[in-house]
Amino acid sequence: MPELVIKILLTIAVLAGLVGLFIISYLLNKRVPRPEGCDHEKSSQCTQCANHSCHLHQNHNQEKGD
């Protein structure tokens, strides 16, 4: 029985560590400034892909009539 408890605690510790790494990497990435020339405000010029589910693809909303 103690082996099962140790395995459960180890699993919880590994999962908590992975979640912690994700949170830390997300926060560190959020602090990095956006490079020059990388503006989402220029989305009207977005014609590079055919991904219609992209929130930057403005023509998609116009096609639906929204």
VOMAR-309175 format. One line per field, with one value per residue: residue in one letter; y, x, z of N, C-alpha, C, O in turn. Coordinates in nm, 3 decimals, decimal comma. Atoms other than C-alpha are relative to their C-alpha. Layout:
BEGIN
residuo: (A	...)
nnorth: (Y	...)
neast: (X	...)
nup: (Z	...)
canorth: (Y	...)
caeast: (X	...)
caup: (Z	...)
cnorth: (Y	...)
ceast: (X	...)
cup: (Z	...)
onorth: (Y	...)
oeast: (X	...)
oup: (Z	...)
This chain:
BEGIN
residuo: (M	P	E	L	V	I	K	I	L	L	T	I	A	V	L	A	G	L	V	G	L	F	I	I	S	Y	L	L	N	K	R	V	P	R	P	E	G	C	D	H	E	K	S	S	Q	C	T	Q	C	A	N	H	S	C	H	L	H	Q	N	H	N	Q	E	K	G	D)
nnorth: (-0,120	-0,122	-0,021	-0,065	-0,139	-0,065	-0,019	-0,105	-0,126	-0,029	-0,043	-0,134	-0,090	-0,019	-0,082	-0,135	-0,056	-0,035	-0,117	-0,111	-0,038	-0,066	-0,133	-0,082	-0,032	-0,092	-0,132	-0,053	-0,033	-0,118	-0,116	-0,030	-0,097	0,042	-0,052	-0,105	0,050	0,107	-0,067	0,063	-0,103	0,002	0,123	-0,020	0,048	0,144	0,080	0,099	0,139	0,022	0,043	-0,086	-0,004	-0,093	-0,124	-0,111	0,007	-0,084	0,030	0,114	-0,054	-0,071	0,100	0,053	-0,105	-0,046)
neast: (0,081	-0,081	-0,054	0,103	0,006	-0,121	0,021	0,100	-0,064	-0,098	0,076	0,050	-0,115	-0,042	0,102	-0,012	-0,121	0,026	0,089	-0,083	-0,086	0,084	0,035	-0,122	-0,038	0,102	-0,025	-0,124	0,025	0,086	-0,084	-0,088	0,065	0,027	-0,101	0,043	0,059	0,095	0,118	0,128	0,090	-0,010	0,067	0,071	-0,091	-0,019	0,044	-0,104	0,046	0,142	0,061	0,117	0,034	-0,092	0,068	-0,057	0,052	0,119	0,094	0,083	0,118	0,081	0,066	0,114	0,097	-0,004)
nup: (0,000	0,003	0,135	0,079	-0,046	0,051	0,143	0,018	-0,036	0,105	0,117	-0,029	0,000	0,140	0,065	-0,056	0,057	0,139	-0,001	-0,044	0,112	0,099	-0,050	0,001	0,138	0,052	-0,056	0,057	0,140	0,002	-0,029	0,113	0,089	0,136	0,092	0,092	0,123	-0,030	-0,053	0,032	0,051	0,147	0,040	0,125	0,104	-0,024	0,114	0,016	-0,015	0,027	-0,124	-0,022	-0,141	-0,065	-0,040	0,076	0,136	-0,007	0,109	-0,041	-0,066	0,098	0,085	-0,074	-0,018	-0,139)
canorth: (0,000	0,257	0,199	0,305	0,623	0,704	0,653	0,876	1,150	1,125	1,157	1,461	1,617	1,563	1,710	2,008	2,061	2,058	2,302	2,523	2,519	2,612	2,906	3,031	3,005	3,180	3,468	3,503	3,499	3,764	3,997	3,981	4,287	4,237	4,272	4,572	4,518	4,263	4,450	4,285	4,617	4,559	4,268	4,431	4,323	3,964	3,763	3,513	3,209	3,059	2,994	3,130	3,054	3,302	3,605	3,825	3,723	4,011	3,900	3,588	3,792	3,998	3,683	3,559	3,893	3,965)
caeast: (0,000	0,275	0,417	0,088	0,083	0,440	0,350	0,045	0,244	0,519	0,264	0,107	0,452	0,545	0,215	0,251	0,604	0,488	0,207	0,455	0,695	0,412	0,307	0,664	0,736	0,407	0,484	0,840	0,722	0,462	0,737	0,937	0,867	0,718	0,978	0,966	0,748	0,528	0,200	-0,139	-0,295	-0,185	-0,427	-0,601	-0,297	-0,332	-0,352	-0,076	-0,283	-0,622	-0,701	-1,054	-1,076	-0,798	-0,917	-0,691	-0,863	-1,112	-1,265	-1,399	-1,634	-1,750	-1,831	-2,064	-2,238	-2,134)
caup: (0,000	0,073	-0,277	-0,429	-0,220	-0,326	-0,693	-0,660	-0,484	-0,746	-1,025	-0,860	-0,812	-1,179	-1,300	-1,064	-1,192	-1,553	-1,479	-1,294	-1,589	-1,822	-1,604	-1,566	-1,939	-2,021	-1,786	-1,912	-2,273	-2,194	-2,069	-2,393	-2,608	-2,951	-3,229	-3,461	-3,764	-3,591	-3,553	-3,533	-3,629	-3,990	-4,019	-4,315	-4,517	-4,399	-4,719	-4,657	-4,565	-4,630	-4,264	-4,234	-3,861	-3,783	-3,589	-3,801	-4,123	-4,159	-4,490	-4,322	-4,104	-4,402	-4,605	-4,334	-4,316	-3,956)
cnorth: (0,127	0,026	0,072	0,149	0,077	0,026	0,112	0,137	0,042	0,050	0,142	0,102	0,029	0,089	0,144	0,070	0,043	0,122	0,124	0,049	0,073	0,142	0,092	0,038	0,095	0,142	0,062	0,040	0,126	0,127	0,043	0,099	-0,055	0,059	0,109	-0,063	-0,111	0,062	-0,075	0,101	0,006	-0,124	0,018	-0,049	-0,150	-0,078	-0,118	-0,144	-0,009	-0,049	0,093	0,004	0,096	0,129	0,122	0,008	0,075	-0,033	-0,114	0,050	0,072	-0,097	-0,056	0,103	0,053	0,145)
ceast: (0,085	0,060	-0,099	-0,009	0,120	-0,015	-0,099	0,061	0,104	-0,069	-0,053	0,114	0,047	-0,100	0,006	0,124	-0,020	-0,091	0,079	0,092	-0,078	-0,032	0,121	0,038	-0,101	0,026	0,128	-0,018	-0,084	0,081	0,087	-0,072	-0,017	0,105	-0,058	-0,055	-0,100	-0,122	-0,125	-0,097	0,003	-0,071	-0,080	0,083	0,022	-0,060	0,093	-0,051	-0,150	-0,073	-0,115	-0,042	0,089	-0,073	0,055	-0,056	-0,133	-0,102	-0,093	-0,129	-0,092	-0,076	-0,124	-0,112	-0,004	0,042)
cup: (0,000	-0,138	-0,090	0,036	-0,054	-0,149	-0,027	0,030	-0,104	-0,126	0,019	-0,004	-0,143	-0,073	0,050	-0,056	-0,144	-0,011	0,042	-0,110	-0,109	0,043	-0,005	-0,142	-0,064	0,050	-0,055	-0,146	-0,012	0,023	-0,117	-0,092	-0,141	-0,094	-0,091	-0,127	0,022	0,067	-0,044	-0,058	-0,153	-0,055	-0,128	-0,119	0,010	-0,117	-0,021	0,008	-0,029	0,125	0,035	0,147	0,078	0,033	-0,072	-0,142	-0,004	-0,109	0,037	0,065	-0,099	-0,091	0,066	0,015	0,142	0,007)
onorth: (0,221	0,142	0,155	0,234	0,192	0,133	0,192	0,232	0,160	0,144	0,224	0,212	0,143	0,181	0,238	0,190	0,150	0,210	0,231	0,170	0,169	0,235	0,207	0,153	0,180	0,237	0,182	0,142	0,203	0,234	0,157	0,076	-0,137	0,177	0,114	-0,164	-0,164	0,058	-0,107	0,063	0,068	-0,178	-0,081	-0,075	-0,205	-0,099	-0,179	-0,234	0,093	-0,111	0,203	0,086	0,115	0,182	0,228	0,109	0,019	-0,014	-0,124	-0,002	0,069	-0,067	-0,085	0,068	0,119	0,201)
oeast: (0,050	0,082	-0,060	-0,025	0,105	0,023	-0,080	0,042	0,116	-0,021	-0,045	0,096	0,080	-0,059	-0,006	0,120	0,027	-0,068	0,061	0,108	-0,029	-0,021	0,110	0,072	-0,062	0,022	0,131	0,037	-0,066	0,042	0,132	-0,187	0,062	0,138	-0,179	-0,003	-0,154	-0,136	-0,143	-0,199	-0,084	-0,030	-0,121	0,030	0,108	-0,182	0,093	0,011	-0,218	-0,179	-0,093	-0,127	0,069	-0,148	-0,007	-0,038	-0,238	-0,221	-0,203	-0,237	-0,214	-0,186	-0,222	-0,228	-0,100	0,051)
oup: (-0,071	-0,174	-0,173	-0,052	-0,096	-0,197	-0,119	-0,046	-0,135	-0,190	-0,072	-0,055	-0,176	-0,145	-0,029	-0,084	-0,185	-0,094	-0,015	-0,128	-0,168	-0,038	-0,048	-0,169	-0,144	-0,028	-0,083	-0,189	-0,106	-0,024	-0,122	-0,130	-0,188	-0,081	-0,115	-0,175	-0,075	0,189	-0,161	-0,115	-0,214	-0,158	-0,190	-0,226	-0,059	-0,123	-0,128	-0,048	-0,042	0,115	0,086	0,182	0,198	-0,049	-0,068	-0,210	0,029	-0,087	-0,017	0,037	-0,083	-0,136	-0,001	0,039	0,181	0,116)
